[in-house]
Amino acid sequence: MKKLPLIARESFNALICQQRSILGTLLLTGTIMIPVKAQHLLTLPQALLIAAEHNKSVHKSRVQQEIAAGETRVKEEMKLPDLDFHASYARITDITEYKHGLSGKMVTATIPEQADLTSSASMTIYNGGQLKYSIRKARQEQEISVLNVQKTVNDIQIEVVATYLGVFKLMEFQQLILENIKEEEDRLKEVRAFKAHGTVTGNEVLRAELQLSDMQLRLLSNKRNIAIGLHNLQTLLELPEENNLKLDTSSLINNSLIIGNYHEYLQAGLQKEEMGIAKKQEAIRLTEHRLANSSYFPKLSLFGSYGYNYPNYLFFPANNKGYTLGKIGIEANFSLSNLYKNKSKMKLAEQRIEEEKTNTEILRNQISDAVFRQYTQYQEIIDQLPVTEKAKRLATENYRIIKLKYLNQLALVTDMLDADNALLQAKYNVVSTRIDALMKHYELRYAAGQL
């Protein structure tokens, strides 16, 4: 007895895992017009929009984007001057002096109070470009976080597509199983009638009953696989488990599938988010190289202070008077040790630049391979569609002939069951190939960054 592919629980899980490994994308525009809790029939475009708005991974990437923006603001605020205010008050004891060890004590009276109120400011005016490059690096990381949000949305949405279409395929197969069970029940009645007239053996009745039981078991397994797939979809969309989720697939099966020029897909793929992130990483490595180079230069700062002090210790002896004093100036610092310590940092920065350039080239090759693979496989599936349609017509005609022979006692029940299985397989292949073509259509557009 022949068995159909992709109908067991393991096959369904393998399908979902395979489809989830391929990334996908959708533009982050628009809002959801249908309240989530009120939604029962869910189309694929609606599922993609809901995933972009509610998925936890997408939310996390948006939080990371906000963090990157905050870090940029922190770096930019470092350009502002540093302002300080200091205040103190103290009681001072007399000075006790000893001429010989602890002997020969002599006490000198001091002014018993000390206080000061001082404000100061400082601002770096030059540090070899270190502050400038720190801000530039923060901005580049912020730009990467924006691209990463788009990439995360794409990842989640292609996973939604794979899960949605996987459930859709199982739903179509369930419909075929139900039709086949009805056919098997009618056949079992015929076989039992033949047995009652003594024209067939009890073994043929048993074979018909086994065929019906096998279909019923497949139906039970398929129903559970559908429930698992719908639950996975609800998790991806962050929908409440108590929602009765139903898929509206009416517009999917008859979608016209077209394929464009390969070179257009390739050029578009080389502009997708992953390439943008890789190029930004290259730019960050160059910025880090300039940051390391800035350590060779001196640091110049403006400073100023103004304060009230009591008593006056600027004169000797100190007098019991308060005074105010202000100062302003420029300060220069130059680290001599950086002349020999910074060489290793510069060498490391250069190696990281080379590493990032190599990563970008590797990614470019991976994208090129992915586009070519998806394009070729999409062409193959499109070419398979007319073949499966023809196989379905042949299987239908074969089933009609075998059934006619069986009713005239010219064929065995095993021939009838084989023809029935072949027809069911052919019907499933038509539906499965069309859904696979639709999935491959999404995968190709994602690989090319055109979703």
N, C-alpha and C positions, 0 to 999 in steps of 0.2 A: 504493500500500500504506500503510495507516494505521499510525502508531506510537503507542506508549503513553507517557504522561507519567511523569516521576519514575523513570526506569529507567537513565538514563545516569549516568556518574560525576559530571558537572557538576550534575545535578539532585539527586543525593544530597548533594553538598557544600553546595548551596544550602539544602536542607532542614535540614541540621545547623546551618549558620550562622544560619538564621532562628530555629530553636528555641533555640539557645544565647543569643540576644539577649534572651530573656525569662526573668526571674528566677523562682526558686522556693524553697520552704522545707520543712523538716521539723523536728519538735521534737527538741531535743538531749537525749533521755532514752534510757536503756537501753544495753546493751552488746551487742557482736556475740557470738552464741552459737555460731556455726560458725567454726572456724579458717579463715583466709583461704586458706592454701595447700591445704587439703583440700577447698575448695569447687569444684565443677564446674558444677552447675546453679545458676544465679543468678537469683533472683526480683527484681523491681523494689524491693520494700521492703528486701530485704537489700542491694541496691546502694546505696540511699540511706543506710542505716546505715553501710556501709563508707566511703562518701564523707565522711560527717560525722566519722569517726574518723581516716582516713588521708590525706585529700587535703592536699597541701602548702600550698595557699592557706589552708585552715582552720587548719593548724598555725601558719602565720605569724600569722594574726589572734589566735590564742591566746597566742603569744609577745608580741605587741603589748599584749595585755590584761595580761599579767604585768608588762611594762615600765611600763604606766600605773599599776598598783598600786604598783610600786616607787617611782615618782616621787611618788605621794601620800605614801608613808611618809617620803620625803626631806623633803617640805614640812612634814609634821607634826613631824618631829624638829627643825625650826628653832625650835620653841617652847622647847626645852630650853636651859638656860644654857650659855654658852661657858666652858670651863675651860682654863686654860693654866698651864704650869710653865716657869720659866726658870732656867737655871743658867749661870754664867760664871766664869772664872778668868783673870786677866791679870797679866803682869809689867810694871811701869811704870818708865820711865827717870826720871832726875833732870830737873828743869826747867832749861833753859838760856835765859837772857835776854840780849838785846843792846841796849845803850844807844844806839849810833849805827850803824845799818845792821848790818854784821857785826863791828863792833869794840866793845870794851867789854863783853866777855862776862862773865856772872855766872851761876854754877851754884848752884841751890838743891836740896837733897836732898828727896826725897819718900819716902812709904811705898812700898816696892818691889812690893807685891802688892795685887791688888784682886779681890774675889770677891763673888758674890751668889747666893742661892737664893730665888726668889720664885714664889709661886703666886697666880693671879688668877682672877676670875670676873666675868662680866657677863651680864645678861639684859634683853632688851627687854620693857618692861611696857606700852608704848603706842607705836604708829607710825601712827595714823590708820586702823587696820584693815587695813593692807597685808598682814601675815602671815595674818590671818584669811581675807582674800579670795584670797590665793595658795593656801591649803589648799583653799578651796572650789572654785576653778578646777581644781585637780588632781583632786579627787574627781569633779567633773563630767566631766572628760576620761576618767576611769576608767569612769564609767557609760556613756559613749559607746563605749569599747572593748568593753564587754560586749555592747552592742547590735550592734556591728560584727561580733563573732564570729557572732552569730545570722544577721546579714545575709549574711556570707560563706558560711555553711553553706547558706543558702537559694539563693544564687547557684550554688553548685556542684551542689546537688541538682537544681535545675531543668535544669541542663546535663546531668546524668546522665539525667534523665527524657527529655529531647529525644533524646539519643544512643541510649538504650535503645529507645525507641519507634521511632526511625528505623531501627535495625537490625531490629527486629521487623517493620516494614513491608516491608523488603527480604526478610526470610525468608519472609513470606507470599507475596510476589510470586514468589520462587524456586519455591515449591511450585506456584503457578499455571503458571509457565513449564515445569516438569517435566511437568505434566499435559498442557499444550499440545503439548510436543515429542512425547509418546507419541501424541497425536491426529494430529499432522503425519506421523509415521512411518507410521501406519496408512493415512492418506490417500494418502501417496506410493505405498504398495504398491497401492492401488486404482487410482490414475492410471496406474501402469505396467502394471497388468493391462488397463485399458481401451486403452492404447496398443498392447499386444501384440495385441489384437483389432481394432485399427484404428478404434476409436470416438472417440478423441481424438487431437489433434495432439501433436507433440513439444514445442510451446511450452507446453502445459498441464503436461507433465511438468517442464519447466524452471521454471515458476512455482511448482510444488509444492516442488521442490528448493530454490529460493531462499527460500521461506517457512520451510522447515525450517532452512536455514543461518542465517537471521536470528534465529530463536528460539534456536539454539545459541550465537550470538554474544551475545545478550542474557543468556543464562544465565552465560556466562563473565564478562561485565562485572558482573553482579549478584553473583556469588560474590566478586569482588575488592572490590566496594563493601561487602559484608558483613564481609570481613576488615578493611577500613579502619575501619569502624564499631566492630568489636569491639576493635581496637587502641586507638582513641580512648577507649573505655569503660575498658579496662584502665589507661590512663594516668590518667584521672580518678580511678579507684579506687586507684591506686598498687599495682596487682597485678603480680607478676612476669610478664614477657613469655612465659616458658616455660609458664605456666599455660594449660591448654586450657579456655578460657572458653566456656561454653554458657549460653544464656538459657532460663529456665523461664518461658514465657509462657502456660502453660495457664490461669491464672486471670485473664488480662487481657481476652481478646477477648469474653468473656461477661459482663463487669462491667456492672451496671445503672447507667445514667447518669441522674442526677437534677439538677435545677436549682432553687435556692431563690429567695427574694425578693431583688430587686435592691437595695433599700434596706439590707437586712441585710449584703449583701456590701460596699456602700459604706461603711457605718458601721464595719465591721470593718477595711476597707482603710485608713481614716484613723487606725487605732490601730497600724499595723504598724511594723516597726523603723525604716524610713526616716523616718517622721514623728517617732518618738521621738528619733532622732538630731538631726533639725532643731530640735526644741524644746530639746534639750540645748545645741545650738549657740547658740540665742537666749539661754539662761541664762548661757552662758559670756561672751557679749558684754556682758551686764549686769554680770557680775562684773568684767570688764576695765574697764568704765566706773567702777565703784566703786574699783578699784585705782588708776586714774588720779586720781580725786578724793582719794584718801588722801595724795597728795603735797602737798596744801595744809596738812597738819597737822604738828605737831612730833613728834619722836621722843624718847621718854623711856626711859632705861635705868638699871638698878641695876648698880653695880659694886663690887668689893671686891678687896683684895690683902693679902697678908701675906708678909714675906720677911726673910731674914737677909742683912746687908750687912757688908762689911769693906773698908777701914777706915771710920771715921765721917767723912763729908764734910759732914754737916749742920752741924757747928760749924766755926768758923774761928779759928785754923788747925785743919786736920784732925788727929785724934788716932788713934793706933794701937790702936783698939779696935773690936771687932765690935758690931753692934747688930741688933735686930729691930724691925720697924715694920709696922703694919697700918693699913689705911684702908677705909672703906666709905662709899658715897654714891650720889647720883643725878645723872644727867647728862641734859641737854636739848640737842637739836639742832634747828634750824629753818632750812630753806633759803629764803632770801628770793628767790633767783632763780626758784624754782618758782612764785612768784606770777604771773610773766609767761610763763615757759617752758611751764607745764603747760596753758595754754589751748588750744594746738594739739592736745595729747594728748586733752583732753576732747572737743574737736570731732571728732577722728578716731574716738574710741570711740562717740560718738553716731551717726556715719555708719555705722559697722559694725553697730550695733544695728538701724538701719533696713534695711541690706542683708540681714541675717539674717532679719528679719521678712518681707521681700519674697521671699527664697528659700523660706521655709516656705510662703507662699501659693502660689508657683509649684509647689512639690512637691505641695501639696494638690490643685491643679488637675490635675496630671499623674496622680496616683493616681485621681482621680475619672474622668478620661478613660480610663485604662487599665482600670478596673473596668467602665465602660460598654461599652468596645470588646470586652473579653473576654466579657462577659455576652451581648452581642448576637451575636457570632460563635459562641458556644457554642449559643445558641438556633438559629442558622441551620444549624449542622452537625447538631444533633438533628433538625431538620425535614428535612434531606437524607437521613437514614437510610432512611425508608420509600420515598423516591423512588428511591434506588439499588437497594433490594430489588426494587421493581417493574420497574426497568430490567433487572435481571438476569433476572427471569422472562421478560420480553419478548424479551431477547436469546437466552435458551435456547430459547424456542419458535421464534424466527426461524431459529436455527441448525438446529433439528430439521427445519423445513420445507425450508430450502435444501438440507440434506444429502440429504433424501429425493428432492428434485427432481434433485439431481446424480447420485444413484445410478440414477435413471431417465432420465438424459441430457436433462433438461429445464432444466438450469442449467449455466453455465460454471464452470470452476474458479475464476475470479476472483470470482464471486459467493460461492462456497464460502469462499474465503480472507477476503473482506470480512466474512462472517457470523461466521467464526471469530475474527477480530480484534475484532469488536464484542462477542462473548461474553467474550473474555478481558478486554477493557476494562471490561465491566460487572462481572465478578467482582472485578477489581482495585479498582474504585470502591467496592464494598461493603466490602471489607477496609480500604481506605485511609481511607474516611470514618469508619469505626468507630474506627480508631486515631487519626485526627485529632481525633475527638470526645473520646477519652480524654486526648489531649495538651491540648486546649482546657480540659478539666475541671481538669487540674493548673494550667494557666496562670491560670484564673479564680480558683481557690482561692489561688494565690500572690498575685495582684493584690489579693485581699481579705485577705491575711495569715492564711488559715485552714488552711494545710497542717499 
